[in-house]
């Protein structure tokens, strides 16, 4: 997949941008901090996933003082099929969003996933020592790009969590009925079982080539394996659903006290174990980053296999955190993809990149050579 032209209107720091991209595979966006480099990647992420990969609200994506944003991209598939994607979001007089494919309005479920992306952020470098929320989000982000059904399932699950939390608060305050929990428990268990199962299936697919990818990057660990830590130990949707229901009933009193749901896939976690040891317990910082890169490559391969398209790679300010060997490994793995990289200075490893200067809401080509 290639982006041939990107147009922004009132998105983040860009009042109006019309960026026509040449055939170069690697595009290096240079500029000071706050120049708007990440905003470019974020706009591509919105077209791909429907939301900011930095977790910003829709209103935060609109240029300050304006009422809407528009993102439009002309893309070309690996089979040379051309397409046009457009996302429009209005924050007043009422909040609403619309998506278009070839200028025809399209349902969100048909829009997301047309432009597959792999996103690599600075916080990803600490993936295995950071928050479980970030690890869960990485799996969910990937699954939503290949399955509209998963996107709907996760959305229903998350909305139900909020509804159940509201009921738990009313019960704790004496204004709600315990019997009403049964409805929300049933929905949580059904949708939660599907979320759990899909995450497990994804990790099983990635597991097939985990050892090979780590070895290619120089880590010959003995039997590395993904470990998914969850409430249910069952392996079928019906059994997982039943176990979640039982656990919700068991901890009902605690949930009322906490006024939150304390079990389910929103509390699950995962990581890598090597010879029955958690990766952070023995791996150096450099080795952990190797594992993160291996995972990134596996996710890229998975998306290509599922979508039939090479994903666009978005690397936001991570090169400065990687040593030369890791930089070269990253470029080698995605050498035949379209890659967007943001940085404040040009890394030596990017001698083949098309270099752009980002400043004051504009992007201009730079006629410079990367020092070698």
Phi, psi and omega in degrees: 000137179228138171268123182261333180205135180233125180238131179237141176225113176059037178255120181051243184269004185254114175287315178204128179220134175229100188249111177264124187259133174286182186285354182307143180282321185250124179244116181259118180261111181257146177169162179293166175298133181087005182284342180112014181295311182296329179300325177297310179298321181297322179295321177295320178299322178296318178295328182280314190245348179086003181204165178289131178286354175263003177079017179287147173290159179304319182297330179288342181277344180277136177307137184307129178089354181255175187246351181204164168228158177223131175237130181223134180224134170264124186235160177226128182284171178295341177264015176073014175280129182263149183210163177228125178245142179215135175236133179232133179227129181244135182255349174203152008287346174218148182287128176199153179230152177216148182232142184227141174238119186053043176068012175249130182299137184231146174298148181304321183296337178267344184273311185289136180100347176297322179252091181286142180221151167243125185246131182234114183249161179305322181292342177293336180297335177253032186305316188275354175244355182273202185288139174301330178303318180293321179293317177297319182298325180296316177295314182296320179300318180292313183295325180293334180284339182252349185217104174301327179297320179295321178301316180292320180297313180296320179297316178298317180299314183292323177294321179294324176303317180293319179296317180293321178298320178296318179294319179300322178296317180295320179297315180298330181268000178082013181246009180232162182253133179299324183301333181289345178295332184302319181297310183291326177298318182296317179293315179302316182294317181295308182288323179296326178297320180291320177300313180299313184296317181294320178297317178299316181296320178298312181296327178294321177294314180296328181300329185302327183237014180299309182299318180297317182292319178296319180296321178298330180268004173100009179247104181265061181285152182275114175053058175292142183210144172284138179237121179254118182262121188215167179292312183267142176256001182288169184237359177242156183300315181297318181291320178297317179302315181295320180293323178294318178301315180297320181290322177297321178292321183294324185255020184304315181298318179295319179297322178295319178296317181279341184058039179202158179272117189257014175215156181126175183298341177286353176245000180289167179213166177207164179191195178244135174242142178232118183050047177066021175240137176294140184308312182296342184285344182222337186279140175290170179300319178296319179293323177295323178291326174299317179296322178296317178297318178302316179297318179301315180295321179296319179294321177298316179295321180297314180298319179296319180295317184282323184264344183073019180220141172289126180291152171283136185256126181244113183244106187261102172055043180252342185296326181293342181265356183249145174283173186300319181297317179292324177298314180296321179297320180296314181291324179294318183294325184247028184298332181256015176257165167276127187234132174246127183233133174253144180197161175269336177223152183281116177293148180298332184286354185254041182297335183267002187282151167277122189256134182234141175263126181249123178193147174050042177071023180222161176230125180231142177292147180245131178266069179229162176251140175286129180297141179242000000 
